[in-house]
Amino acid sequence: MRAIIPVAGIGTRLRPHTHTIPKALVPVAGKPILGHIIDQLLPLDVTQIVLVTGYMGQRVKEYVAAAYPDLDACYVDQEERKGLGHAIYLTRECVDDGPSLIILGDTIVTADFGSLVRRKATTIGVKAVDDPRLFGVVEVQDGVVKSLVEKPDVPPSDLAIVGLYLIQDTGLLMRSLAELVDRDIRTKGEYQLTDALKIMLEGGERMETFEVEGWHDCGHPVTLLETNRFLLERSGNGVPEYPGSVVIPPVSIDTTAVVENSIVGPFVSIAGGSVVKNSIVRDSIVNASAHVETSLLSESLIGEGAIVRGHYQRLNVGDSSEIDIG
């Protein structure tokens, strides 16, 4: 089995951070989003990972090569972003007709992946949501998918598609995607994976659903911090000791970070090379080589190499910025 991970998104909602790194490499709970996703796949019988890159794609390749040197990875560049269906269609040269696991590169899903990959039918990950109009939606009858629709005005159910798919016949999916492209069938201006799955369903492909435990969006500062809190809480990391400072778990603090005369936590991630001095930092992500001094930070994202000095703030500071508040 292979895994297909689309990571071509620009991440406009995460600016200024995504001015300098691709969205999939934005850190959360001690590692990039993509790292959390790949770590979930490693225990499975996944023989290859296919990544659809785009914006700053070379950075993604460099990260995977350094962090996962033994991983068999195939890369496809999506020069024009024409939708998720288009992104998956571009991988056709890297795949065969066997099973594939598709998982989005900007969302961390908590689920029993081992149970999912043992299924024999094409399976769609779902979760009940309050407003399904914002998502692809499935209608289920007697445990089997009856219909699929992308972002419907009148949803047939409250089961949203969460961006996790087990495809038993990847060749059939590619032929269905080719039909979308050849006939220029678009929904809201894009080629949608949901529409290709609908073609498969109407052609007789049996589909089931798989309800996930958690679905954690990393595409917005607020949801990124929510995901950071969730991952830290379930990580079971030990509490590092820094003489003269107080660390309140859960936290993730790189061993190369410096913490002096500060209170850190709860729900704080501090990356390698960062310095926190004479400060109180809670519910925040401090990225690599950042410097925080004489500050009280809460619900903040501090970019790589940024410098922050001052008083109580809620900040969203990009890489290499300098904030000095007297």
Secondary structure, 3 states (H helix, E strand, C coil): CEEEEECCCCCHHHCCHHHCCCHHHCEECCEEHHHHHHHHHCCCCCCEEEEEECCCHHHHHHHHHHHCCCCCEEEEECCCCCCHHHHHHHHHHCCCCCCEEEECCCEEEECCHHHHHCCCCEEEEEEECCCHHHCEEEEEECCEEEEEEECCCCCCCCEEEEEEEEECCHHHHHHHHHHHHHCCCCECCECCHHHHHHHHHHCCCCEEEEECCEEEECCCHHHHHHHHHHHHHHHCCCCCCCCCCEECCCEEECCCCEEECCEECCCEEECCCCEEECCEEECEEECCCCEEECCEEECCEECCCCEEECCEECCEECCCCEEECC
